[in-house]
């Protein structure tokens, strides 16, 4: 599961002599991404130069252009990492710092392919050697007026390691083998290292301890246990402390959770205490403060006689307010990740990354009987009573829902035009998406009564639906997260046999859902919407009114159209699976006949039989099962119609 990464560090310096300015280089890549030969040659020459200034300048150029994927791809092809990474232990601290920042930006800009390429080009050898220079006890300089290069390099190195271990199993393996953790653990002491260093270390450890049994076994027998406990006991006063508390909670859960049953009792309770404390922290006061700083800055700039020092102070105030929000949002996202993981029992698929097609499998038997085998997740029975009681008393569902709220328009209007404000709004979107994914896990795993009953779920259904219709369909990640949660909510309502909540559904209501399904090009969203439509169709079948029959007919027609026109075998299988569910009962056969269901399914069946199932590795079971069920369904309906 992905973790939050801090905004990439941008180095700023005066234009170096003999090479284009950084702005000119960036503009060159925007206008002509292929014209990079000269720049690459220049960077490679600089980074290998004997002159300290050249090596530093080369690293700074790369750091500023690392957000350009074409440029990074070209760098990797030229073995830049193999050339530059030894400079992590350069004798000159300024070069080390620049190279560390450069490599950190490269690692942060890409996905697992970039991280694997960096590991393949031996970045870990120099990185480990750099960390070994911090093996003996050390402390940051007490002179706060001067930049401590040793501290800055260490923090950048932690961030490189964090990014690499997030995306590369090879990096994690080297981390374990070289015992880097023994160097990092002592740096969790806030009383010695302040907050910046422990935060960098904790972010790295939070990532590297996930599903790392070998490392966690070592940590459980080390001084990490009392240090983590101390971090979790920090006062909930400053955003920095909140972030450290949350990271420590995440590390503790990773350390002690080899499986769901291993993370109960004291471990889960202490982690949940931190998480629920974080989720009740309000975000609007921090947003309002940032808005105030931004408005104040604008007023200062408009005053001709305003002293430069005052303007600089106001810019610094914006940076401080922005950093506090960044810490707070990081804290909230990590808390939601932790909570989502506690409610994910890792059955066959990781539901945080991929949602399964259905919680039920319907089989048509040869003798004509319909047998529905519903698999329910009785997660509450797995939890010890005291943990379940803690979850209920802590109002977990309510706290998660509060993280989904969009900030008021007046706040968005101030933040959007400002670079820091725009970045803040993006981070808010990420937190909202994480909350939706967490909500999906919680709803799936708890019983209806533990979710405050059907009426609360119906209220949630309506609010999430409103959010979906107000969200731009182009925002794929948010639409996917909303539809995933909506699917979980409607499935839980179906479990509780709450058909009555859909008795007032209108054709217009249904068309809104159908439009989302038809307009989206993302397979995940289509599958979620197909699931939602299918479950609504099943619920409407229990109402037995002319209005509900018309809506079922609409749903059947849409699912048939998707099944016949889609080129994605996964989507086709899910649509067919939903059709089998909707028209399973004999009392809706008259609707099936109106849309020529069986005849059209006969024409679709060859597509499913001839499809290249091996290309859909993650969904082979769904496709194969649907094919088997479809053959039996057609056979059963034909037999029924002949009677």
C-alpha positions as CSV (number, residue, x, y, z in Angstrom):
1,X,0.0,0.0,0.0
2,X,1.3,3.3,-0.9
3,X,2.5,5.8,1.7
4,X,2.6,9.5,1.7
5,X,5.7,11.1,0.4
6,X,6.8,14.6,1.1
7,X,6.9,17.1,-1.6
8,X,10.1,16.8,-3.7
9,X,12.9,19.0,-2.5
10,X,13.8,21.7,-5.0
11,X,17.3,23.1,-5.0
12,X,17.7,26.8,-5.8
13,X,20.9,28.4,-6.9
14,X,22.2,31.1,-9.2
15,X,22.7,30.2,-12.9
16,X,26.0,28.3,-13.3
17,X,28.5,29.6,-15.8
18,X,28.7,27.9,-19.2
19,X,25.4,26.0,-19.2
20,X,21.8,27.1,-19.8
21,X,19.8,28.4,-16.8
22,X,17.5,26.0,-15.0
23,X,14.4,27.8,-16.3
24,X,15.8,27.5,-19.9
25,X,16.4,23.8,-19.4
26,X,12.9,23.2,-18.0
27,X,11.4,25.2,-20.9
28,X,13.5,23.2,-23.4
29,X,12.1,19.9,-22.1
30,X,8.5,21.2,-22.1
31,X,8.8,22.4,-25.7
32,X,11.0,19.6,-27.1
33,X,11.4,16.6,-24.8
34,X,13.6,14.8,-27.3
35,X,16.2,17.6,-27.5
36,X,18.0,16.4,-24.3
37,X,21.4,15.2,-25.6
38,X,23.3,18.4,-24.9
39,X,21.8,18.8,-21.5
40,X,22.6,15.2,-20.6
41,X,26.2,15.5,-21.8
42,X,26.6,18.7,-19.8
43,X,25.2,17.1,-16.6
44,X,27.3,14.0,-17.0
45,X,30.4,16.1,-17.5
46,X,29.6,18.2,-14.5
47,X,28.8,15.4,-12.2
48,X,32.1,13.7,-13.0
49,X,34.2,16.8,-12.9
50,X,37.1,17.2,-10.4
51,X,35.9,20.7,-9.5
52,X,33.6,20.7,-6.4
53,X,31.4,23.5,-7.9
54,X,30.8,21.5,-11.1
55,X,29.8,18.4,-9.2
56,X,27.4,20.3,-7.0
57,X,26.0,22.2,-10.0
58,X,25.4,19.0,-12.0
59,X,23.4,17.5,-9.1
60,X,21.4,20.7,-8.6
61,X,20.4,20.7,-12.3
62,X,19.2,17.1,-12.1
63,X,17.3,17.8,-8.9
64,X,15.4,20.6,-10.6
65,X,14.6,18.6,-13.7
66,X,13.8,15.3,-11.9
67,X,10.0,15.9,-12.2
68,X,10.4,15.4,-16.0
69,X,9.9,11.7,-16.7
70,X,11.5,11.9,-20.1
71,X,14.6,13.4,-18.6
72,X,14.8,10.8,-15.8
73,X,14.4,8.0,-18.3
74,X,17.3,9.4,-20.3
75,X,19.4,9.7,-17.1
76,X,18.8,6.1,-16.2
77,X,19.7,4.9,-19.7
78,X,23.0,6.8,-19.3
79,X,23.7,5.0,-16.0
80,X,23.5,8.3,-14.2
81,X,22.8,6.6,-10.8
82,X,25.9,4.5,-11.0
83,X,28.0,7.6,-11.8
84,X,26.4,9.9,-9.2
85,X,25.7,7.7,-6.2
86,X,29.3,7.4,-5.1
87,X,29.2,11.2,-4.6
88,X,26.9,10.5,-1.6
89,X,30.2,9.9,0.3
90,X,32.1,12.7,-1.5
91,X,34.6,14.5,0.8
92,X,32.8,17.8,0.2
93,X,29.6,18.2,2.3
94,X,27.9,20.5,-0.2
95,X,28.3,17.9,-3.0
96,X,26.9,15.2,-0.7
97,X,23.9,17.3,0.1
98,X,23.3,18.2,-3.6
99,X,23.6,14.6,-4.8
100,X,21.4,13.3,-1.9
101,X,18.7,15.8,-2.9
102,X,19.1,14.9,-6.6
103,X,18.8,11.2,-5.9
104,X,15.9,11.8,-3.6
105,X,14.0,13.7,-6.3
106,X,14.7,11.0,-8.9
107,X,13.4,8.2,-6.5
108,X,10.3,10.3,-5.6
109,X,9.4,11.1,-9.1
110,X,8.8,7.6,-10.4
111,X,7.2,4.3,-9.7
112,X,8.8,0.9,-9.0
113,X,10.6,0.9,-12.4
114,X,12.6,3.9,-11.4
115,X,13.4,2.5,-8.0
116,X,14.4,-0.9,-9.4
117,X,16.6,0.8,-12.0
118,X,18.3,2.8,-9.2
119,X,18.9,-0.3,-7.2
120,X,20.2,-2.1,-10.3
121,X,22.7,0.8,-10.8
122,X,24.0,0.1,-7.3
123,X,22.7,3.1,-5.4
124,X,22.3,1.1,-2.3
125,X,26.1,0.4,-1.9
126,X,26.9,4.1,-1.6
127,X,23.7,4.8,0.4
128,X,24.6,2.1,3.0
129,X,28.2,3.5,3.2
130,X,26.7,6.9,3.9
131,X,24.6,5.6,6.7
132,X,27.5,3.8,8.2
133,X,29.2,7.2,8.7
134,X,26.4,7.8,11.2
135,X,27.0,4.6,13.1
136,X,28.8,6.1,16.0
137,X,26.7,8.3,18.4
138,X,26.2,11.7,16.9
139,X,24.0,14.8,17.7
140,X,22.9,17.7,15.6
141,X,24.7,21.0,16.0
142,X,23.1,23.3,18.6
143,X,23.7,26.4,16.4
144,X,20.3,27.0,14.8
145,X,21.5,30.0,12.8
146,X,23.7,27.8,10.6
147,X,22.5,25.0,8.3
148,X,23.8,21.6,9.7
149,X,24.9,19.8,6.5
150,X,25.3,16.5,8.4
151,X,21.6,16.7,9.4
152,X,20.3,17.7,6.0
153,X,22.3,14.9,4.3
154,X,21.0,12.3,6.8
155,X,17.4,13.4,6.2
156,X,17.8,13.3,2.4
157,X,19.3,9.8,2.7
158,X,16.4,8.6,4.8
159,X,14.0,9.9,2.2
160,X,15.9,8.1,-0.6
161,X,15.8,4.9,1.4
162,X,12.1,5.5,2.1
163,X,11.2,5.8,-1.6
164,X,13.4,2.9,-2.7
165,X,12.0,0.5,-0.1
166,X,8.5,1.6,-0.9
167,X,8.9,0.3,-4.5
168,X,11.7,-2.2,-4.5
169,X,11.9,-5.6,-2.7
170,X,15.6,-5.6,-3.6
171,X,16.1,-2.4,-1.6
172,X,14.3,-3.9,1.4
173,X,16.4,-7.1,1.1
174,X,19.6,-5.0,1.2
175,X,18.3,-2.9,4.0
176,X,17.8,-6.1,6.1
177,X,21.1,-7.7,5.1
178,X,23.2,-4.6,5.9
179,X,21.4,-4.0,9.2
180,X,20.7,-0.3,8.4
181,X,18.0,-0.4,11.0
182,X,20.5,-0.5,13.8
183,X,21.7,3.0,12.7
184,X,18.2,4.4,12.3
185,X,16.7,3.3,15.6
186,X,18.7,5.5,17.9
187,X,17.7,8.5,15.8
188,X,14.1,8.2,17.0
189,X,15.0,10.0,20.2
190,X,13.2,13.4,20.1
191,X,15.0,14.7,23.1
192,X,18.3,14.3,21.3
193,X,17.4,14.9,17.6
194,X,14.4,17.2,17.7
195,X,11.5,16.2,15.4
196,X,12.8,16.5,11.8
197,X,15.2,13.6,12.1
198,X,12.9,11.2,14.0
199,X,10.1,12.0,11.4
200,X,12.4,11.1,8.5
201,X,13.5,7.9,10.2
202,X,10.0,6.9,11.3
203,X,8.6,7.5,7.7
204,X,11.3,5.1,6.4
205,X,10.7,2.5,9.1
206,X,6.9,2.7,8.7
207,X,7.4,1.6,5.0
208,X,10.2,-0.9,5.5
209,X,8.5,-2.8,8.4
210,X,5.4,-3.6,6.4
211,X,5.3,-7.4,5.7
212,X,8.9,-7.7,6.7
213,X,8.9,-10.6,9.2
214,X,12.7,-10.8,9.4
215,X,13.2,-7.2,10.3
216,X,10.2,-7.1,12.7
217,X,11.6,-10.1,14.6
218,X,14.8,-8.1,15.1
219,X,12.9,-4.9,16.1
220,X,10.8,-6.7,18.7
221,X,14.0,-7.6,20.6
222,X,15.7,-4.2,20.2
223,X,15.5,-0.8,21.9
224,X,13.0,0.1,19.2
225,X,10.1,-1.1,21.4
226,X,10.6,1.5,24.2
227,X,11.4,4.2,21.7
228,X,8.2,3.5,19.8
229,X,6.3,3.5,23.0
230,X,7.8,6.9,23.9
231,X,6.8,8.4,20.5
232,X,3.3,7.1,20.9
233,X,3.1,8.9,24.3
234,X,4.1,12.3,22.9
235,X,1.5,15.0,23.7
236,X,-1.0,15.7,21.0
237,X,-0.1,19.4,20.7
238,X,2.0,20.1,17.6
239,X,1.5,18.6,14.1
240,X,5.1,17.3,14.3
241,X,4.2,15.3,17.5
242,X,1.0,14.1,15.9
243,X,2.9,12.8,12.9
244,X,5.5,11.0,15.1
245,X,2.7,9.4,17.2
246,X,1.0,8.1,14.1
247,X,4.1,6.8,12.4
248,X,5.1,5.1,15.6
249,X,1.6,3.5,15.8
250,X,2.0,2.2,12.3
251,X,5.4,0.8,13.0
252,X,4.2,-0.9,16.1
253,X,1.3,-2.5,14.2
254,X,3.7,-3.7,11.5
255,X,6.1,-5.1,14.2
256,X,3.5,-7.2,16.0
257,X,1.1,-8.2,13.2
258,X,2.2,-11.3,11.5
259,X,-1.5,-11.9,10.9
260,X,-4.8,-10.6,12.1
261,X,-4.9,-12.7,15.2
262,X,-1.4,-11.6,16.2
263,X,-2.3,-7.9,16.3
264,X,-5.1,-8.0,18.9
265,X,-5.2,-7.1,22.5
266,X,-2.8,-4.4,23.8
267,X,-1.2,-3.8,20.5
268,X,-4.4,-3.0,18.6
269,X,-5.9,-1.0,21.4
270,X,-2.8,1.2,21.8
271,X,-2.7,1.7,18.0
272,X,-6.4,2.5,17.8
273,X,-6.1,5.0,20.6
274,X,-3.6,7.0,18.6
275,X,-5.5,6.7,15.3
276,X,-8.8,7.8,16.8
277,X,-7.1,10.8,18.5
278,X,-5.6,11.9,15.2
279,X,-8.9,11.5,13.2
280,X,-10.7,13.8,15.6
281,X,-8.1,16.6,15.0
282,X,-9.8,19.3,13.0
283,X,-8.2,20.5,9.8
284,X,-10.2,23.7,9.1
285,X,-8.4,25.9,11.7
286,X,-5.1,25.1,10.0
287,X,-6.6,25.8,6.6
288,X,-8.1,29.1,7.8
289,X,-4.7,30.1,9.1
290,X,-3.0,29.4,5.8
291,X,-5.7,31.4,4.0
292,X,-5.1,34.3,6.4
293,X,-1.3,34.2,5.7
294,X,-1.9,34.1,1.9
295,X,-4.4,37.0,2.0
296,X,-2.0,39.0,4.2
297,X,0.9,38.3,1.8
298,X,-1.2,39.7,-1.1
299,X,-2.0,42.8,0.8
300,X,1.7,43.3,1.7
301,X,2.8,43.0,-1.9
302,X,0.2,45.6,-3.0
303,X,1.6,48.2,-0.5
304,X,4.4,50.1,-2.3
305,X,6.1,51.3,0.8
306,X,6.1,47.9,2.6
307,X,9.5,46.9,3.9
308,X,11.1,43.9,2.2
309,X,11.8,42.4,5.6
310,X,8.1,42.3,6.4
311,X,7.2,40.7,3.1
312,X,9.9,38.0,3.7
313,X,8.5,37.4,7.2
314,X,5.0,36.9,5.7
315,X,6.4,34.5,3.1
316,X,8.1,32.5,5.9
317,X,4.8,32.5,7.8
318,X,3.1,30.9,4.8
319,X,5.8,28.3,4.6
320,X,5.4,27.5,8.3
321,X,1.6,27.3,8.1
322,X,1.9,25.1,5.0
323,X,4.3,22.7,6.6
324,X,2.0,22.3,9.6
325,X,-0.9,21.4,7.3
326,X,1.4,19.0,5.4
327,X,2.3,17.2,8.7
328,X,-1.4,17.2,9.8
329,X,-2.6,15.7,6.4
330,X,0.2,13.2,6.4
331,X,-0.9,12.2,9.9
332,X,-4.5,11.8,8.9
333,X,-3.6,9.7,5.8
334,X,-1.3,7.4,7.7
335,X,-4.0,7.0,10.4
336,X,-6.6,6.0,7.7
337,X,-4.1,3.6,6.2
338,X,-3.5,2.0,9.6
339,X,-7.2,1.7,10.2
340,X,-7.9,0.3,6.8
341,X,-5.2,-2.3,7.3
342,X,-6.6,-3.3,10.7
343,X,-9.9,-4.0,8.9
344,X,-8.3,-5.9,6.1
345,X,-7.8,-9.5,6.9
346,X,-6.0,-10.3,3.7
347,X,-8.1,-13.2,2.5
348,X,-7.4,-14.0,-1.1
349,X,-6.9,-10.5,-2.5
350,X,-5.7,-7.2,-0.9
351,X,-8.9,-5.2,-0.9
352,X,-7.0,-2.0,-0.3
353,X,-5.5,-2.4,-3.8
354,X,-8.2,-4.3,-5.6
355,X,-11.8,-5.1,-5.0
356,X,-13.2,-8.5,-5.7
357,X,-16.1,-8.9,-8.1
358,X,-18.7,-10.2,-5.7
359,X,-19.2,-11.5,-2.2
360,X,-21.5,-14.1,-3.5
361,X,-21.4,-16.9,-6.0
362,X,-24.6,-18.0,-7.6
363,X,-24.7,-21.5,-9.2
364,X,-27.5,-22.9,-11.3
365,X,-27.8,-26.6,-10.7
366,X,-28.7,-29.1,-13.4
367,X,-32.0,-29.9,-11.8
368,X,-33.2,-26.4,-12.2
369,X,-32.8,-25.1,-8.7
370,X,-31.0,-21.9,-8.0
371,X,-28.5,-22.1,-5.2
372,X,-27.0,-18.9,-3.8
373,X,-23.9,-19.3,-1.7
374,X,-23.3,-16.0,0.1
375,X,-19.9,-15.5,1.7
376,X,-20.1,-13.0,4.5
377,X,-17.3,-11.4,6.4
378,X,-18.1,-11.9,10.0
379,X,-15.2,-9.8,11.0
380,X,-16.8,-8.8,14.3
381,X,-16.6,-12.4,15.6
382,X,-12.9,-12.4,14.9
383,X,-12.3,-9.4,17.0
384,X,-12.1,-9.8,20.8
385,X,-15.1,-8.2,22.5
386,X,-13.1,-5.5,24.2
387,X,-11.6,-4.4,20.8
388,X,-15.0,-4.4,19.1
389,X,-16.4,-2.4,22.0
390,X,-13.5,0.1,21.7
391,X,-14.2,0.5,18.0
392,X,-17.9,1.1,18.7
393,X,-17.3,3.5,21.6
394,X,-14.7,5.4,19.5
395,X,-17.3,6.0,16.8
396,X,-14.8,4.9,14.1
397,X,-17.3,5.1,11.2
398,X,-18.2,8.7,12.1
399,X,-14.6,9.7,12.4
400,X,-13.7,8.3,9.0
401,X,-16.7,10.0,7.3
402,X,-15.5,13.3,8.7
403,X,-12.3,13.0,6.7
404,X,-14.3,12.8,3.4
405,X,-15.7,16.4,3.7
406,X,-14.6,18.9,1.1
407,X,-13.4,22.2,2.5
408,X,-15.7,25.3,2.1
409,X,-15.7,27.2,-1.2
410,X,-14.3,30.3,0.5
411,X,-11.2,28.4,1.6
412,X,-10.8,26.8,-1.8
413,X,-11.0,30.2,-3.6
414,X,-8.1,31.5,-1.5
415,X,-5.9,28.4,-1.7
416,X,-6.3,27.5,-5.4
417,X,-4.4,30.5,-7.0
418,X,-1.4,30.1,-4.6
419,X,1.2,27.4,-5.2
420,X,1.3,26.3,-1.5
421,X,-2.5,26.4,-1.4
422,X,-2.9,24.4,-4.5
423,X,-0.5,21.7,-3.2
424,X,-2.5,21.7,0.0
425,X,-5.8,21.0,-1.9
426,X,-4.2,18.1,-3.7
427,X,-3.1,16.6,-0.4
428,X,-6.7,17.0,0.9
429,X,-7.9,15.0,-2.1
430,X,-5.4,12.2,-1.3
431,X,-6.6,12.1,2.3
432,X,-10.2,12.0,1.1
433,X,-9.5,9.1,-1.2
434,X,-7.7,7.3,1.5
435,X,-10.7,7.8,3.8
436,X,-13.0,6.4,1.2
437,X,-10.8,3.3,0.8
438,X,-10.7,2.9,4.6
439,X,-14.5,3.3,4.7
440,X,-14.8,0.5,2.2
441,X,-12.8,-1.9,4.4
442,X,-14.6,-1.0,7.6
443,X,-18.1,-1.4,6.0
444,X,-17.2,-4.7,4.5
445,X,-15.9,-6.2,7.7
446,X,-18.4,-5.0,10.3
447,X,-22.0,-6.1,10.8
448,X,-24.9,-3.8,10.0
449,X,-25.7,-3.3,13.7
450,X,-22.1,-2.4,14.4
451,X,-22.3,0.3,11.6
452,X,-25.1,2.1,13.5
453,X,-27.9,0.3,11.6
454,X,-29.5,0.4,8.2
455,X,-30.6,4.0,8.5
456,X,-27.0,5.2,9.0
457,X,-26.0,3.2,6.0
458,X,-28.8,4.6,3.9
459,X,-27.7,8.1,4.9
460,X,-24.2,7.3,3.9
461,X,-25.4,5.9,0.6
462,X,-27.2,9.2,-0.2
463,X,-24.2,11.4,0.9
464,X,-21.7,9.4,-1.1
465,X,-24.0,9.4,-4.1
466,X,-24.2,13.2,-3.9
467,X,-20.4,13.4,-3.7
468,X,-20.1,11.1,-6.7
469,X,-22.3,13.3,-8.9
470,X,-20.4,16.4,-7.9
471,X,-17.0,14.9,-8.7
472,X,-15.4,15.4,-12.1
473,X,-15.5,12.1,-13.9
474,X,-11.9,12.9,-15.1
475,X,-10.7,12.6,-11.5
476,X,-10.3,8.9,-11.8
477,X,-8.8,8.1,-8.4
478,X,-11.5,9.9,-6.5
479,X,-14.3,8.5,-8.6
480,X,-12.9,5.0,-8.1
481,X,-12.6,5.5,-4.4
482,X,-16.2,6.8,-4.1
483,X,-17.7,4.0,-6.3
484,X,-15.8,1.4,-4.3
485,X,-17.3,2.7,-1.0
486,X,-20.7,3.0,-2.6
487,X,-20.5,-0.6,-3.7
488,X,-19.7,-1.7,-0.2
489,X,-22.6,0.3,1.3
490,X,-25.2,-1.0,-1.1
491,X,-24.0,-4.5,-0.6
492,X,-24.3,-4.1,3.2
493,X,-27.8,-2.8,2.7
494,X,-28.6,-5.8,0.6
495,X,-27.3,-8.0,3.4
496,X,-29.7,-6.3,5.8
497,X,-32.6,-6.9,3.2
498,X,-33.3,-3.2,3.0
499,X,-35.2,-3.1,-0.3
500,X,-37.6,-0.5,1.1
501,X,-34.9,2.2,0.9
502,X,-34.9,1.9,-2.9
503,X,-38.7,1.8,-3.3
504,X,-38.7,5.6,-4.1
505,X,-35.8,5.4,-6.6
506,X,-36.8,7.2,-9.8
507,X,-35.7,6.7,-13.4
508,X,-33.7,9.9,-13.1
509,X,-31.8,8.6,-10.1
510,X,-30.9,5.4,-11.9
511,X,-29.8,7.3,-15.0
512,X,-27.3,9.3,-13.0
513,X,-25.7,6.0,-11.9
514,X,-25.8,4.6,-15.4
515,X,-24.2,7.7,-16.9
516,X,-21.2,7.3,-14.5
517,X,-20.8,3.7,-15.6
518,X,-21.0,4.5,-19.3
519,X,-18.8,7.6,-19.3
520,X,-15.9,6.2,-17.3
521,X,-13.1,4.5,-19.2
522,X,-11.5,3.0,-16.0
523,X,-12.2,-0.7,-15.6
524,X,-12.3,-0.5,-11.8
525,X,-14.9,2.2,-11.8
526,X,-17.0,0.3,-14.4
527,X,-16.8,-2.9,-12.2
528,X,-17.9,-1.0,-9.1
529,X,-20.8,0.6,-10.9
530,X,-21.8,-2.7,-12.4
531,X,-21.8,-4.2,-8.9
532,X,-23.9,-1.3,-7.6
533,X,-26.5,-1.6,-10.5
534,X,-26.7,-5.4,-10.0
535,X,-27.3,-5.2,-6.3
536,X,-29.9,-2.4,-6.8
537,X,-31.6,-4.7,-9.4
538,X,-31.8,-7.5,-6.9
539,X,-33.2,-5.2,-4.2
540,X,-35.8,-3.8,-6.6
541,X,-36.9,-7.4,-7.5
542,X,-38.2,-7.7,-3.9
543,X,-40.5,-4.7,-4.2
544,X,-42.7,-5.9,-7.1
545,X,-44.2,-2.7,-8.4
546,X,-44.6,-1.4,-12.0
547,X,-42.0,1.2,-11.2
548,X,-39.5,-1.3,-9.9
549,X,-40.1,-3.5,-12.9
550,X,-39.2,-0.6,-15.2
551,X,-36.0,0.1,-13.3
552,X,-35.0,-3.6,-13.4
553,X,-35.6,-3.5,-17.2
554,X,-33.3,-0.5,-17.5
555,X,-30.6,-2.2,-15.4
556,X,-30.9,-5.4,-17.4
557,X,-30.6,-3.5,-20.7
558,X,-27.5,-1.6,-19.6
559,X,-25.8,-4.7,-18.3
560,X,-26.5,-6.5,-21.6
561,X,-25.1,-3.6,-23.6
562,X,-21.9,-3.6,-21.5
563,X,-21.6,-7.4,-21.9
564,X,-21.9,-7.2,-25.6
565,X,-19.9,-4.1,-26.4
566,X,-17.0,-4.1,-23.9
567,X,-13.6,-5.4,-24.9
568,X,-12.5,-5.9,-21.3
569,X,-13.1,-9.5,-20.3
570,X,-13.1,-8.6,-16.6
571,X,-15.9,-6.0,-17.2
572,X,-17.8,-8.4,-19.3
573,X,-17.6,-11.1,-16.7
574,X,-18.8,-8.8,-13.9
575,X,-21.7,-7.5,-16.0
576,X,-22.8,-11.1,-16.8
577,X,-22.4,-12.0,-13.1
578,X,-24.6,-9.1,-12.2
579,X,-27.2,-10.1,-14.8
580,X,-27.4,-13.6,-13.4
581,X,-27.9,-12.2,-9.9
582,X,-30.7,-9.7,-11.0
583,X,-32.6,-12.3,-13.1
584,X,-32.0,-15.3,-10.8
585,X,-35.6,-15.4,-9.5
586,X,-38.4,-16.8,-11.6
587,X,-40.7,-13.9,-10.7
588,X,-38.7,-11.5,-12.9
589,X,-38.7,-13.8,-15.9
590,X,-41.3,-11.6,-17.6
591,X,-38.8,-8.7,-17.5
592,X,-36.1,-11.0,-18.9
593,X,-38.3,-11.9,-21.8
594,X,-39.0,-8.2,-22.6
595,X,-35.3,-7.5,-23.1
596,X,-34.7,-10.9,-24.8
597,X,-32.2,-11.8,-22.1
598,X,-31.6,-15.5,-22.8
599,X,-31.3,-15.0,-26.5
600,X,-28.8,-12.2,-26.2
601,X,-26.8,-14.1,-23.6
602,X,-26.5,-17.0,-26.2
603,X,-24.8,-14.5,-28.5
604,X,-22.5,-13.2,-25.8
605,X,-21.4,-16.6,-24.5
606,X,-18.9,-17.3,-27.4
607,X,-17.1,-14.1,-26.5
608,X,-16.6,-15.3,-23.0
609,X,-15.5,-18.8,-24.2
610,X,-12.9,-17.4,-26.7
611,X,-11.6,-14.7,-24.5
612,X,-7.9,-14.8,-23.6
613,X,-8.4,-15.3,-19.9
614,X,-4.6,-15.6,-19.2
615,X,-4.2,-11.9,-19.9
616,X,-6.4,-11.2,-16.9
617,X,-4.3,-12.8,-14.3
618,X,-5.9,-11.0,-11.3
619,X,-9.4,-11.8,-12.4
620,X,-9.1,-15.3,-13.9
621,X,-11.3,-16.8,-11.1
622,X,-14.1,-14.3,-11.7
623,X,-14.1,-14.8,-15.5
624,X,-13.9,-18.6,-15.3
625,X,-16.7,-18.8,-12.7
626,X,-18.9,-16.5,-14.6
627,X,-18.5,-18.5,-17.8
628,X,-19.5,-21.7,-15.9
629,X,-22.5,-20.0,-14.2
630,X,-23.6,-18.4,-17.5
631,X,-23.8,-21.8,-19.3
632,X,-25.9,-23.2,-16.4
633,X,-28.0,-20.1,-16.2
634,X,-28.9,-20.2,-19.9
635,X,-29.6,-23.9,-19.7
636,X,-31.9,-23.4,-16.6
637,X,-33.8,-20.5,-18.2
638,X,-34.3,-22.4,-21.4
639,X,-35.6,-25.4,-19.5
640,X,-38.0,-23.1,-17.5
641,X,-39.3,-21.4,-20.6
642,X,-40.1,-24.8,-22.3
643,X,-42.4,-25.8,-19.4
